[in-house]
Amino acid sequence: MLKRTIISFVTAAALSAPAFGAQFGAPGESGLYGGAGLGRTDTEVNALGVTGDDRDNAWKIFGGYQINRYLGFEVGYHDLGNTAAAGPGGSIDFDSTAWSGSLVGSLPITQKFAGFAKLGVARTETDSVGILRGTPVSLNERSTDATYGLGLRYDFTKAFGVRGEWERFRTGGNVGDIDVFSVSGVVRFW
């Protein structure tokens, strides 16, 4: 029930964002944006009798609507990389991806520089393949959990900027929390 309520809230916010922005956004401070980023993951695993702390490459694509200079809404797809874990009973490789929807709050520091925080929900999917106690293992786990992050944004022009950020995805399965550190290019369409 809670998952349906969260998904309904995120959908309603996405559909009403343009009307809300027209009411409260100043000209030139609201509109659609999109971007892509590259980064690194840091994942800790302590499940199924195996442990590991692994790093891998990650990437994402995202799009959103900036309601005003302080508030926006964003959706994205994230490839969270692979994690290898081993223990006395065997070894497993985990491959994780996520879809996310977040509210993004911005705090302008200067005209071109701002800090931001994200809070939302992510649907993660993790495929696990390996051998435990001599038996092949293949699992597919899905979960819906909170996601959040912090970052800094620098706008080179009105239409293009970059941002560096940290995000945490809670997988809720055999893989623990996944931290993603990334740098993204952002293109604005206003």
NUGUGU-454844 format. One record per atom (N, C-alpha, C): y, x, z; atom name. Coordinates in Angstrom, 1 decimal, always signed. Atoms other than C-alpha are relative to their C-alpha. Example, Ala and Ser with C-alpha at 12.3 -4.5 7.8 and 13.67 -1.06 7.14 Angstrom:
(node (-1.2; +0.9; +0.0); N)
(node (-4.5; +12.3; +7.8); CA)
(node (+1.2; +0.9; +0.0); C)
(node (-1.1; -0.9; +0.0); N)
(node (-1.1; +13.7; +7.1); CA)
(node (+1.1; -0.8; +0.8); C)
// end
This chain:
(node (-1.2; +0.8; +0.0); N)
(node (+0.0; +0.0; +0.0); CA)
(node (+1.3; +0.9; +0.0); C)
(node (-1.1; -0.9; -0.1); N)
(node (+2.4; +2.8; +0.9); CA)
(node (+0.3; +0.7; -1.3); C)
(node (-0.1; -0.7; +1.3); N)
(node (+1.7; +4.6; -2.4); CA)
(node (+0.7; -1.0; -1.0); C)
(node (-0.6; +0.9; +1.0); N)
(node (+2.6; +1.4; -4.4); CA)
(node (+1.5; -0.2; +0.4); C)
(node (-1.4; +0.2; -0.4); N)
(node (+5.8; +0.9; -2.3); CA)
(node (+0.8; +1.2; -0.5); C)
(node (-0.8; -1.2; +0.5); N)
(node (+6.9; +4.5; -3.1); CA)
(node (+0.1; +0.1; -1.5); C)
(node (+0.0; +0.0; +1.5); N)
(node (+6.0; +4.3; -6.8); CA)
(node (+1.0; -1.1; -0.4); C)
(node (-0.9; +1.1; +0.4); N)
(node (+7.9; +0.9; -7.0); CA)
(node (+1.5; +0.5; +0.3); C)
(node (-1.4; -0.5; -0.3); N)
(node (+11.0; +2.5; -5.3); CA)
(node (+0.5; +1.0; -1.0); C)
(node (-0.4; -1.0; +1.0); N)
(node (+11.0; +5.5; -7.6); CA)
(node (+0.3; -0.6; -1.4); C)
(node (-0.2; +0.6; +1.3); N)
(node (+10.6; +3.3; -10.7); CA)
(node (+1.3; -0.8; +0.0); C)
(node (-1.3; +0.8; -0.1); N)
(node (+13.5; +1.0; -9.5); CA)
(node (+1.2; +0.9; +0.0); C)
(node (-1.1; -1.0; +0.0); N)
(node (+15.7; +4.0; -8.8); CA)
(node (+0.2; +0.6; -1.4); C)
(node (-0.1; -0.5; +1.4); N)
(node (+15.0; +5.4; -12.3); CA)
(node (+0.6; -1.0; -0.9); C)
(node (-0.6; +1.0; +0.9); N)
(node (+15.8; +2.1; -14.0); CA)
(node (+1.4; -0.4; +0.3); C)
(node (-1.4; +0.4; -0.4); N)
(node (+19.0; +1.4; -12.1); CA)
(node (+0.9; +1.2; +0.0); C)
(node (-0.9; -1.1; -0.1); N)
(node (+20.4; +4.9; -12.2); CA)
(node (+1.2; +0.0; -1.0); C)
(node (-1.2; +0.0; +0.9); N)
(node (+22.5; +4.5; -15.4); CA)
(node (+1.1; -1.0; +0.5); C)
(node (-0.9; +1.0; -0.5); N)
(node (+24.1; +1.3; -14.0); CA)
(node (+0.8; +0.5; +1.2); C)
(node (-0.6; -0.5; -1.2); N)
(node (+24.7; +2.9; -10.6); CA)
(node (+1.0; +1.1; -0.3); C)
(node (-0.9; -1.1; +0.4); N)
(node (+26.2; +6.0; -12.3); CA)
(node (+1.3; -0.5; -0.6); C)
(node (-1.2; +0.5; +0.6); N)
(node (+28.6; +3.9; -14.3); CA)
(node (+1.0; -0.5; +1.0); C)
(node (-0.8; +0.6; -1.1); N)
(node (+29.9; +2.3; -11.1); CA)
(node (+0.7; +1.1; +0.8); C)
(node (-0.5; -1.0; -1.0); N)
(node (+30.3; +5.5; -9.0); CA)
(node (+0.2; +1.4; -0.5); C)
(node (-0.2; -1.3; +0.6); N)
(node (+30.3; +8.5; -11.3); CA)
(node (+1.3; +0.2; -0.7); C)
(node (-1.3; -0.3; +0.7); N)
(node (+33.5; +10.1; -12.5); CA)
(node (-0.4; +0.5; -1.4); C)
(node (+0.3; -0.4; +1.3); N)
(node (+33.7; +10.8; -16.2); CA)
(node (-0.3; +1.5; -0.1); C)
(node (+0.4; -1.4; +0.1); N)
(node (+31.9; +14.1; -17.1); CA)
(node (-0.9; +0.4; +1.2); C)
(node (+0.8; -0.3; -1.1); N)
(node (+29.9; +14.0; -13.9); CA)
(node (-1.4; -0.7; +0.1); C)
(node (+1.3; +0.7; +0.0); N)
(node (+27.0; +11.7; -14.8); CA)
(node (-0.5; +0.0; -1.4); C)
(node (+0.7; +0.1; +1.2); N)
(node (+24.4; +11.5; -17.5); CA)
(node (-1.3; +0.6; +0.0); C)
(node (+1.4; -0.5; +0.1); N)
(node (+21.0; +12.6; -18.7); CA)
(node (+0.0; +1.5; -0.1); C)
(node (+0.2; -1.5; +0.1); N)
(node (+19.7; +16.2; -18.4); CA)
(node (-1.5; +0.3; -0.1); C)
(node (+1.4; -0.5; +0.1); N)
(node (+16.5; +18.1; -19.1); CA)
(node (-0.1; +1.5; +0.1); C)
(node (+0.1; -1.4; -0.1); N)
(node (+15.1; +21.5; -18.7); CA)
(node (-1.4; +0.4; +0.1); C)
(node (+1.3; -0.7; -0.1); N)
(node (+12.2; +23.9; -18.4); CA)
(node (+0.1; +1.2; +0.8); C)
(node (-0.1; -1.1; -0.9); N)
(node (+11.3; +26.6; -16.0); CA)
(node (-1.3; +0.8; +0.0); C)
(node (+1.2; -0.9; -0.3); N)
(node (+8.9; +29.5; -15.3); CA)
(node (+0.1; +0.5; +1.4); C)
(node (+0.0; -0.4; -1.3); N)
(node (+7.8; +30.7; -12.0); CA)
(node (-1.3; +0.6; +0.5); C)
(node (+1.2; -0.5; -0.7); N)
(node (+5.2; +31.9; -9.5); CA)
(node (-0.4; -0.9; +1.1); C)
(node (+0.5; +0.8; -1.0); N)
(node (+3.0; +30.0; -7.2); CA)
(node (-0.6; +0.9; +1.1); C)
(node (+0.6; -0.7; -1.2); N)
(node (+1.8; +31.0; -3.7); CA)
(node (-0.9; -1.1; +0.6); C)
(node (+0.9; +1.0; -0.4); N)
(node (-1.3; +29.0; -2.7); CA)
(node (-1.0; +0.6; +1.1); C)
(node (+1.0; -0.3; -1.0); N)
(node (-3.4; +29.2; +0.5); CA)
(node (-1.1; -1.0; +0.0); C)
(node (+1.2; +0.9; +0.0); N)
(node (-7.0; +27.8; +0.5); CA)
(node (-0.8; +0.4; +1.2); C)
(node (+0.9; -0.1; -1.1); N)
(node (-9.1; +27.3; +3.5); CA)
(node (-0.9; -1.2; +0.1); C)
(node (+0.8; +1.2; +0.1); N)
(node (-11.7; +24.7; +2.6); CA)
(node (-1.4; +0.4; -0.7); C)
(node (+1.3; -0.1; +0.6); N)
(node (-15.3; +24.3; +1.5); CA)
(node (-0.7; +1.4; +0.3); C)
(node (+0.6; -1.2; -0.4); N)
(node (-16.2; +27.5; +3.3); CA)
(node (+0.5; +1.3; -0.7); C)
(node (-0.7; -1.1; +0.7); N)
(node (-13.9; +29.7; +1.2); CA)
(node (+1.4; +0.1; +0.4); C)
(node (-1.4; -0.2; -0.3); N)
(node (-10.5; +31.2; +1.9); CA)
(node (+0.7; +0.8; -1.0); C)
(node (-0.7; -0.8; +0.9); N)
(node (-7.8; +32.7; -0.2); CA)
(node (+1.5; -0.2; +0.1); C)
(node (-1.5; +0.0; +0.1); N)
(node (-4.1; +33.4; -0.6); CA)
(node (+0.3; +0.6; -1.4); C)
(node (+0.0; -0.5; +1.3); N)
(node (-3.5; +33.7; -4.3); CA)
(node (+1.4; -0.4; -0.7); C)
(node (-1.2; +0.2; +0.8); N)
(node (-0.5; +33.9; -6.7); CA)
(node (-0.3; -0.1; -1.4); C)
(node (+0.2; +0.2; +1.5); N)
(node (-0.3; +32.8; -10.3); CA)
(node (+1.3; -0.4; -0.6); C)
(node (-1.2; +0.5; +0.7); N)
(node (+2.2; +31.9; -13.0); CA)
(node (+0.0; -1.5; +0.0); C)
(node (-0.2; +1.4; +0.0); N)
(node (+3.6; +28.4; -13.1); CA)
(node (+1.1; -0.3; -1.1); C)
(node (-1.0; +0.5; +0.9); N)
(node (+5.7; +26.4; -15.5); CA)
(node (+0.3; -1.5; +0.2); C)
(node (-0.3; +1.4; -0.2); N)
(node (+7.4; +23.0; -15.6); CA)
(node (+1.0; -0.4; -1.1); C)
(node (-1.0; +0.7; +0.9); N)
(node (+9.4; +20.6; -17.8); CA)
(node (+0.5; -1.2; +0.9); C)
(node (-0.5; +1.1; -0.8); N)
(node (+11.7; +18.0; -16.3); CA)
(node (+1.2; -0.6; -0.7); C)
(node (-1.1; +0.8; +0.5); N)
(node (+14.3; +15.4; -17.0); CA)
(node (+0.6; -0.9; +1.1); C)
(node (-0.6; +0.8; -1.0); N)
(node (+16.7; +13.4; -15.0); CA)
(node (+1.3; -0.7; -0.4); C)
(node (-1.3; +0.6; +0.2); N)
(node (+19.8; +11.4; -14.6); CA)
(node (+0.9; +0.3; +1.2); C)
(node (-0.9; -0.4; -1.1); N)
(node (+22.8; +12.7; -12.6); CA)
(node (+0.9; -1.2; +0.2); C)
(node (-0.8; +1.2; -0.3); N)
(node (+24.4; +9.6; -11.0); CA)
(node (+1.4; +0.3; +0.2); C)
(node (-1.3; -0.6; -0.2); N)
(node (+27.4; +11.5; -9.7); CA)
(node (-0.1; +1.4; +0.4); C)
(node (+0.1; -1.4; -0.2); N)
(node (+28.2; +15.0; -8.7); CA)
(node (-0.9; +0.4; +1.2); C)
(node (+0.8; -0.2; -1.3); N)
(node (+26.2; +14.6; -5.4); CA)
(node (-1.4; -0.5; -0.1); C)
(node (+1.3; +0.6; +0.0); N)
(node (+23.2; +12.6; -6.4); CA)
(node (-0.6; -0.2; -1.4); C)
(node (+0.7; +0.2; +1.3); N)
(node (+20.6; +12.5; -9.2); CA)
(node (-1.5; -0.4; +0.3); C)
(node (+1.5; +0.4; +0.0); N)
(node (+17.0; +11.4; -10.0); CA)
(node (-0.6; +0.9; -1.0); C)
(node (+0.7; -0.9; +0.9); N)
(node (+14.5; +13.7; -11.6); CA)
(node (-1.5; -0.3; -0.1); C)
(node (+1.5; +0.1; +0.1); N)
(node (+10.9; +13.4; -13.0); CA)
(node (-0.4; +1.3; -0.7); C)
(node (+0.4; -1.3; +0.6); N)
(node (+8.8; +16.4; -14.1); CA)
(node (-1.5; +0.1; +0.0); C)
(node (+1.4; -0.4; +0.1); N)
(node (+5.4; +17.8; -15.1); CA)
(node (+0.0; +1.5; +0.4); C)
(node (+0.1; -1.3; -0.5); N)
(node (+4.3; +21.0; -13.3); CA)
(node (-1.4; +0.5; -0.2); C)
(node (+1.3; -0.7; +0.0); N)
(node (+1.5; +23.4; -14.1); CA)
(node (+0.0; +1.0; +1.1); C)
(node (-0.1; -0.8; -1.2); N)
(node (+0.8; +24.9; -10.7); CA)
(node (-0.9; +1.2; +0.0); C)
(node (+0.8; -1.2; +0.1); N)
(node (-1.5; +27.7; -11.9); CA)
(node (-1.4; -0.1; +0.6); C)
(node (+1.3; -0.1; -0.5); N)
(node (-4.9; +28.8; -10.8); CA)
(node (-0.1; +0.8; +1.3); C)
(node (+0.2; -0.7; -1.3); N)
(node (-6.1; +29.9; -7.4); CA)
(node (-1.5; +0.4; +0.1); C)
(node (+1.3; -0.4; -0.2); N)
(node (-9.2; +31.9; -6.7); CA)
(node (-0.2; +0.2; +1.5); C)
(node (+0.3; -0.2; -1.4); N)
(node (-10.9; +31.8; -3.3); CA)
(node (-1.4; +0.4; +0.2); C)
(node (+1.4; -0.5; -0.2); N)
(node (-14.0; +33.5; -1.9); CA)
(node (-0.3; +0.0; +1.5); C)
(node (+0.4; -0.1; -1.3); N)
(node (-16.0; +33.5; +1.2); CA)
(node (-1.5; +0.4; +0.0); C)
(node (+1.4; -0.4; -0.1); N)
(node (-19.5; +34.3; +2.5); CA)
(node (-0.9; -0.9; -0.8); C)
(node (+0.8; +0.9; +0.6); N)
(node (-20.8; +31.2; +0.9); CA)
(node (+0.1; -0.1; -1.6); C)
(node (-0.2; +0.0; +1.5); N)
(node (-19.5; +31.8; -2.7); CA)
(node (+1.5; +0.1; -0.3); C)
(node (-1.4; +0.0; +0.5); N)
(node (-16.3; +31.5; -4.7); CA)
(node (+0.3; -1.2; -0.8); C)
(node (-0.4; +1.1; +0.8); N)
(node (-14.3; +28.8; -6.3); CA)
(node (+1.4; +0.3; -0.6); C)
(node (-1.3; -0.1; +0.6); N)
(node (-11.4; +28.7; -8.8); CA)
(node (+0.6; -1.4; +0.0); C)
(node (-0.7; +1.3; -0.1); N)
(node (-8.8; +25.9; -8.4); CA)
(node (+1.1; +0.0; -1.1); C)
(node (-1.1; +0.2; +1.0); N)
(node (-6.5; +24.7; -11.3); CA)
(node (+0.7; -1.3; +0.3); C)
(node (-0.8; +1.1; -0.5); N)
(node (-3.7; +22.4; -10.2); CA)
(node (+1.2; -0.4; -0.9); C)
(node (-1.2; +0.5; +0.7); N)
(node (-1.1; +20.2; -12.0); CA)
(node (+0.6; -1.1; +0.8); C)
(node (-0.7; +1.1; -0.7); N)
(node (+1.4; +17.6; -10.8); CA)
(node (+1.0; -0.7; -0.9); C)
(node (-1.1; +0.8; +0.5); N)
(node (+3.7; +14.8; -12.0); CA)
(node (+0.8; -0.3; +1.2); C)
(node (-0.8; +0.3; -1.2); N)
(node (+6.7; +14.3; -9.7); CA)
(node (+1.2; -0.9; -0.4); C)
(node (-1.2; +0.8; +0.0); N)
(node (+9.6; +12.0; -9.1); CA)
(node (+0.8; +0.3; +1.2); C)
(node (-0.7; -0.4; -1.2); N)
(node (+12.4; +13.1; -6.8); CA)
(node (+1.5; -0.4; -0.1); C)
(node (-1.4; +0.1; -0.1); N)
(node (+15.9; +12.3; -5.6); CA)
(node (+0.6; +1.4; +0.2); C)
(node (-0.5; -1.4; -0.1); N)
(node (+18.1; +15.4; -6.0); CA)
(node (+1.5; -0.2; +0.6); C)
(node (-1.3; +0.0; -0.6); N)
(node (+21.1; +15.8; -3.7); CA)
(node (+0.7; +1.4; -0.2); C)
(node (-0.7; -1.2; +0.3); N)
(node (+23.7; +18.4; -4.7); CA)
(node (+1.2; +0.2; +0.9); C)
(node (-1.2; -0.4; -0.8); N)
(node (+26.4; +20.2; -2.7); CA)
(node (+0.8; +1.0; -0.8); C)
(node (-0.8; -0.9; +0.7); N)
(node (+29.1; +21.7; -4.9); CA)
(node (+0.6; +1.1; +0.9); C)
(node (-0.6; -1.1; -0.8); N)
(node (+30.2; +25.1; -3.6); CA)
(node (+1.3; +0.5; -0.7); C)
(node (-1.2; -0.3; +0.9); N)
(node (+32.6; +26.0; -6.5); CA)
(node (-0.1; -1.0; -1.2); C)
(node (+0.1; +0.9; +1.2); N)
(node (+33.3; +24.3; -9.8); CA)
(node (-1.3; +0.3; -0.8); C)
(node (+1.2; -0.3; +0.8); N)
(node (+30.3; +26.1; -11.4); CA)
(node (-1.3; +0.3; +0.8); C)
(node (+1.1; -0.4; -0.9); N)
(node (+28.0; +26.8; -8.4); CA)
(node (-0.3; -1.1; +1.0); C)
(node (+0.3; +1.1; -0.9); N)
(node (+26.1; +24.3; -6.3); CA)
(node (-1.4; +0.3; +0.6); C)
(node (+1.3; +0.0; -0.7); N)
(node (+23.2; +24.1; -3.8); CA)
(node (-0.6; -1.4; -0.2); C)
(node (+0.6; +1.3; +0.1); N)
(node (+20.7; +21.3; -4.0); CA)
(node (-1.3; -0.1; +0.8); C)
(node (+1.2; +0.3; -0.7); N)
(node (+17.8; +19.7; -2.2); CA)
(node (-0.7; -1.1; -0.7); C)
(node (+0.8; +1.0; +0.7); N)
(node (+14.9; +17.6; -3.6); CA)
(node (-0.9; -0.6; +1.0); C)
(node (+1.0; +0.7; -0.8); N)
(node (+12.8; +15.0; -1.9); CA)
(node (-0.6; -1.1; -0.9); C)
(node (+0.6; +1.0; +0.8); N)
(node (+10.2; +12.9; -3.7); CA)
(node (-1.5; -0.1; +0.2); C)
(node (+1.4; +0.2; -0.1); N)
(node (+6.6; +12.1; -4.4); CA)
(node (-0.6; +0.7; -1.2); C)
(node (+0.7; -0.7; +1.1); N)
(node (+4.1; +14.1; -6.5); CA)
(node (-1.5; -0.5; -0.1); C)
(node (+1.5; +0.3; +0.2); N)
(node (+0.7; +13.1; -8.0); CA)
(node (-0.6; +1.3; -0.5); C)
(node (+0.7; -1.3; +0.3); N)
(node (-1.4; +16.3; -8.0); CA)
(node (-1.4; -0.3; -0.5); C)
(node (+1.4; +0.0; +0.4); N)
(node (-4.7; +16.9; -9.8); CA)
(node (-0.5; +1.4; +0.1); C)
(node (+0.6; -1.3; -0.2); N)
(node (-6.9; +19.8; -8.9); CA)
(node (-1.5; +0.0; -0.5); C)
(node (+1.3; -0.2; +0.4); N)
(node (-10.0; +20.9; -10.8); CA)
(node (-0.6; +1.2; +0.6); C)
(node (+0.6; -1.1; -0.8); N)
(node (-12.4; +23.1; -8.8); CA)
(node (-1.3; +0.3; -0.7); C)
(node (+1.3; -0.4; +0.6); N)
(node (-15.2; +25.1; -10.4); CA)
(node (-0.4; +1.3; +0.7); C)
(node (+0.5; -1.2; -0.6); N)
(node (-17.4; +27.7; -8.7); CA)
(node (-1.4; -0.1; +0.5); C)
(node (+1.4; +0.0; -0.6); N)
(node (-20.6; +28.5; -6.8); CA)
(node (+0.1; +0.1; +1.5); C)
(node (+0.1; +0.0; -1.4); N)
(node (-21.2; +27.7; -3.2); CA)
(node (-1.4; +0.0; +0.5); C)
(node (+1.4; -0.1; -0.5); N)
(node (-24.4; +28.8; -1.5); CA)
(node (-1.0; -0.1; -1.1); C)
(node (+0.9; +0.0; +1.2); N)
(node (-26.0; +29.4; -4.9); CA)
(node (+0.0; -1.2; -0.8); C)
(node (+0.0; +1.3; +0.8); N)
(node (-25.2; +25.9; -6.2); CA)
(node (+1.4; -0.1; -0.7); C)
(node (-1.2; +0.2; +0.8); N)
(node (-22.7; +25.3; -9.0); CA)
(node (+0.8; -1.2; +0.6); C)
(node (-0.9; +1.0; -0.6); N)
(node (-19.7; +23.2; -7.8); CA)
(node (+1.1; -0.3; -1.1); C)
(node (-1.1; +0.4; +0.9); N)
(node (-17.3; +21.1; -10.0); CA)
(node (+0.6; -1.3; +0.6); C)
(node (-0.7; +1.1; -0.6); N)
(node (-14.8; +18.8; -8.4); CA)
(node (+1.3; -0.3; -0.7); C)
(node (-1.3; +0.4; +0.5); N)
(node (-11.8; +16.8; -9.6); CA)
(node (+0.7; -0.8; +1.1); C)
(node (-0.6; +0.7; -1.1); N)
(node (-9.4; +15.8; -6.8); CA)
(node (+1.4; -0.5; -0.4); C)
(node (-1.3; +0.5; +0.2); N)
(node (-6.3; +13.6; -7.1); CA)
(node (+0.6; -0.4; +1.3); C)
(node (-0.7; +0.5; -1.2); N)
(node (-3.7; +12.9; -4.4); CA)
(node (+1.5; -0.3; -0.3); C)
(node (-1.5; +0.3; +0.1); N)
(node (-0.2; +11.4; -4.0); CA)
(node (+0.6; +0.4; +1.3); C)
(node (-0.6; -0.5; -1.3); N)
(node (+1.9; +13.2; -1.4); CA)
(node (+1.5; +0.3; -0.2); C)
(node (-1.4; -0.4; +0.0); N)
(node (+5.4; +14.2; -0.6); CA)
(node (+0.2; +1.4; -0.7); C)
(node (-0.4; -1.3; +0.5); N)
(node (+7.1; +17.0; -2.5); CA)
(node (+1.5; +0.2; +0.4); C)
(node (-1.4; -0.2; -0.3); N)
(node (+10.4; +18.7; -1.6); CA)
(node (+0.4; +1.4; -0.4); C)
(node (-0.4; -1.4; +0.4); N)
(node (+12.5; +21.8; -2.4); CA)
(node (+1.5; +0.2; +0.2); C)
(node (-1.3; -0.4; -0.1); N)
(node (+15.7; +23.7; -2.2); CA)
(node (+0.4; +0.9; -1.2); C)
(node (-0.4; -0.9; +1.1); N)
(node (+17.7; +25.6; -4.8); CA)
(node (+1.5; +0.2; -0.2); C)
(node (-1.4; -0.3; +0.4); N)
(node (+20.9; +27.0; -6.3); CA)
(node (+0.1; -0.2; -1.5); C)
(node (-0.2; +0.3; +1.4); N)
(node (+22.4; +26.0; -9.6); CA)
(node (+1.4; +0.7; -0.4); C)
(node (-1.2; -0.6; +0.6); N)
(node (+25.0; +27.9; -11.8); CA)
(node (+0.2; -0.6; -1.4); C)
(node (-0.4; +0.6; +1.3); N)
(node (+26.7; +26.2; -14.7); CA)
(node (+0.8; +0.9; -0.8); C)
(node (-0.8; -0.9; +0.9); N)
(node (+27.7; +28.5; -17.5); CA)
(node (+1.0; -0.8; -0.8); C)
(node (-0.9; +0.9; +0.7); N)
(node (+29.2; +25.6; -19.5); CA)
(node (-0.2; -1.4; +0.5); C)
(node (+0.2; +1.4; -0.4); N)
(node (+29.5; +21.9; -19.1); CA)
(node (-1.4; -0.5; -0.4); C)
(node (+1.2; +0.4; +0.6); N)
(node (+26.3; +21.6; -21.2); CA)
(node (-1.2; +0.8; +0.4); C)
(node (+1.2; -0.9; -0.3); N)
(node (+24.1; +24.5; -20.0); CA)
(node (+0.2; +0.7; +1.4); C)
(node (+0.0; -0.7; -1.3); N)
(node (+23.2; +26.0; -16.6); CA)
(node (-1.4; +0.5; +0.3); C)
(node (+1.3; -0.5; -0.4); N)
(node (+20.4; +27.8; -14.8); CA)
(node (-0.1; -0.4; +1.5); C)
(node (+0.2; +0.2; -1.4); N)
(node (+18.8; +27.1; -11.4); CA)
(node (-1.2; +0.8; +0.4); C)
(node (+1.1; -0.6; -0.6); N)
(node (+16.6; +29.0; -9.1); CA)
(node (-0.4; -0.9; +1.2); C)
(node (+0.4; +0.9; -1.0); N)
(node (+14.5; +27.0; -6.7); CA)
(node (-1.4; +0.3; +0.6); C)
(node (+1.3; +0.0; -0.7); N)
(node (+11.6; +26.7; -4.2); CA)
(node (-0.4; -1.4; +0.1); C)
(node (+0.5; +1.4; -0.1); N)
(node (+9.4; +23.6; -4.3); CA)
(node (-1.4; +0.1; +0.7); C)
(node (+1.3; +0.0; -0.7); N)
(node (+6.4; +22.7; -2.1); CA)
(node (-0.7; -1.3; -0.5); C)
(node (+0.9; +1.1; +0.4); N)
(node (+3.6; +20.5; -3.4); CA)
(node (-1.1; -0.1; +1.0); C)
(node (+1.1; +0.2; -0.9); N)
(node (+1.1; +19.0; -0.9); CA)
(node (-1.1; -0.6; -0.7); C)
(node (+1.1; +0.5; +0.8); N)
(node (-2.2; +18.6; -2.6); CA)
(node (-0.9; -1.0; +0.7); C)
(node (+0.8; +0.9; -0.8); N)
(node (-4.0; +16.7; +0.2); CA)
(node (-1.5; +0.2; -0.3); C)
(node (+1.4; -0.2; +0.3); N)
(node (-7.4; +18.0; -1.1); CA)
(node (-0.4; +1.4; +0.6); C)
(node (+0.5; -1.3; -0.5); N)
(node (-9.3; +21.3; -0.7); CA)
(node (+1.0; +1.2; -0.1); C)
(node (-1.0; -1.0; +0.1); N)
(node (-6.3; +23.3; -1.8); CA)
(node (+1.1; -0.4; +0.9); C)
(node (-1.0; +0.3; -1.0); N)
(node (-3.6; +23.6; +0.8); CA)
(node (+1.4; -0.2; -0.8); C)
(node (-1.3; +0.1; +0.6); N)
(node (+0.2; +23.4; +0.1); CA)
(node (+0.2; +1.1; -1.0); C)
(node (-0.3; -1.0; +1.1); N)
(node (+1.4; +25.1; -3.1); CA)
(node (+1.5; +0.2; +0.0); C)
(node (-1.5; -0.3; +0.1); N)
(node (+4.8; +26.8; -3.0); CA)
(node (+0.2; +0.6; -1.4); C)
(node (-0.4; -0.4; +1.4); N)
(node (+6.5; +27.3; -6.4); CA)
(node (+1.4; +0.6; +0.1); C)
(node (-1.3; -0.7; +0.1); N)
(node (+9.4; +29.8; -6.9); CA)
(node (+0.3; +0.1; -1.5); C)
(node (-0.2; +0.1; +1.4); N)
(node (+11.0; +29.2; -10.3); CA)
(node (+1.4; +0.2; -0.4); C)
(node (-1.3; +0.0; +0.7); N)
(node (+14.0; +29.8; -12.6); CA)
(node (-0.1; -0.9; -1.2); C)
(node (+0.0; +1.0; +1.1); N)
(node (+14.9; +27.0; -15.0); CA)
(node (+1.3; +0.0; -0.8); C)
(node (-1.2; +0.3; +0.8); N)
(node (+17.3; +26.4; -17.8); CA)
(node (+0.2; -1.5; +0.0); C)
(node (-0.3; +1.5; +0.0); N)
(node (+19.1; +23.0; -17.7); CA)
(node (+1.0; -0.3; -1.1); C)
(node (-0.9; +0.5; +1.1); N)
(node (+20.7; +21.2; -20.7); CA)
(node (+0.5; -1.4; +0.4); C)
(node (-0.6; +1.3; -0.3); N)
(node (+23.1; +18.3; -20.0); CA)
(node (+0.4; -0.7; -1.3); C)
(node (-0.4; +0.8; +1.2); N)
(node (+23.7; +15.5; -22.5); CA)
(node (+1.1; -1.0; +0.4); C)
(node (-1.2; +0.8; -0.2); N)
(node (+27.1; +14.3; -21.3); CA)
(node (+1.2; +0.8; -0.3); C)
// end
